[in-house]
Amino acid sequence: MRQVLEDASGALLALEVDPATDADAEIARAAGLVVVREVLQLRRPLPLDRVSGIRSRPFVAGSDEQAFLRVNNLAFAWHPDQSNLSLAELTARMAEPWFSPEGFLLHEDHGTVNGFCWTKIHPATDDGPAIGEIYVIGVDPSAHGRGLGTEMVLAGLDHLASRTIGVAMLHVEADNHAALAIYDRLGFHRHSSHQWWAIPGSPVPSARTAASTTDTETTP
Ligand SMILES: CC(C)(COP(=O)(O)OP(=O)(O)OC[C@H]1O[C@@H](n2cnc3c(N)ncnc32)[C@H](O)[C@@H]1OP(=O)(O)O)[C@@H](O)C(=O)NCCC(=O)NCCS
């Protein structure tokens, strides 16, 4: 996929490429653009030789929404797409056909949700097997650095493996060093890169800021 993102006035926000190639980089650099956002897709085979050592439970629709939103909006306050998530946006995602509360795991500390791992299963296609995604993972910042993030990723991977999924996948900002430390330790490797190129000093683009897109090329 290669597309131009524009704001409401038609001004260039970014050139978006996924998967990014060396040829894309060459064209963008020649036009004076720099990478303003990069999201890596990482993958690893399942199962792992290690399981989660903490207790987690499935999300309960109609009861856990606010507890999830509290942790999500604290953990992702800095994130271009996932910050400031509203109840309406959460409800819309829960109405998607892939949504399964069994794959949306919460961790509680003394009755308060302080971590979650939300997974998504992409069914098998003619081109490949089913893939299990660590869709969103977050920990209350007051609990960071104590191993909870690692355990929640493991809980999500355990769930996916229990559904006989053989490949795990996730997306992570290329400068999210804390998350990358976990994924690296758990044996994830780089599969592809999704990049946004823009004029130096441009704001970081997100799915929420682009008013329109123009496809310059679509690859399968
Ligand atoms: C990513 C996140 C879930 C990690 O949660 P956590 O409970 O702190 O995770 P852990 O304690 O298991 O591990 C954190 C690791 O990151 C490392 N780390 C933390 N800050 C870091 C930094 N700035 N640079 C490099 N490594 C860092 C820690 O040293 C630790 O690695 P180690 O165990 O090898 O020492 C948490 O930071 C979070 O919620 N972030 C916001 C949401 C997010 O980014 N989600 C991931 C999206 S892909």
The ligand as a Gaussian input file, in Angstrom:
#p B3LYP/6-31G(d) Opt

LIG

0 1
 C        5.039000      -1.725000      27.101000
 C        4.440000      -1.934000      28.505000
 C        3.210000      -2.790000      28.375000
 C        5.492000      -2.650000      29.352000
 O        4.906000      -2.863000      30.622000
 P        5.829000      -3.196000      31.910000
 O        4.955000      -3.780000      32.948000
 O        6.639000      -2.020000      32.264000
 O        6.770000      -4.330000      31.262000
 P        7.917000      -5.202000      31.941000
 O        8.176000      -4.709000      33.332000
 O        7.548000      -6.633000      31.753000
 O        9.160000      -4.958000      30.977000
 C        9.514000      -3.703000      30.566000
 C       10.855000      -3.827000      29.874000
 O       11.124000      -2.628000      29.193000
 C       12.378000      -2.146000      29.606000
 N       12.302000      -0.726000      29.472000
 C       11.511000       0.140000      30.120000
 N       11.717000       1.380000      29.676000
 C       12.644000       1.267000      28.696000
 C       13.291000       2.180000      27.839000
 N       12.987000       3.482000      27.869000
 N       14.208000       1.729000      26.961000
 C       14.513000       0.420000      26.901000
 N       13.936000      -0.513000      27.678000
 C       13.020000      -0.077000      28.559000
 C       12.533000      -2.638000      31.010000
 O       13.894000      -2.624000      31.393000
 C       11.967000      -4.038000      30.871000
 O       12.889000      -4.906000      30.248000
 P       13.766000      -5.931000      31.127000
 O       12.789000      -6.782000      31.885000
 O       14.548000      -6.678000      30.111000
 O       14.569000      -5.079000      32.041000
 C        4.134000      -0.593000      29.208000
 O        5.285000       0.222000      29.146000
 C        2.962000       0.151000      28.590000
 O        1.810000      -0.061000      28.937000
 N        3.287000       1.053000      27.663000
 C        2.266000       1.845000      26.998000
 C        1.463000       1.009000      26.042000
 C        2.363000       0.337000      25.031000
 O        3.357000       0.888000      24.581000
 N        1.978000      -0.884000      24.638000
 C        2.718000      -1.640000      23.663000
 C        2.237000      -1.269000      22.314000
 S        2.972000      -2.337000      21.089000

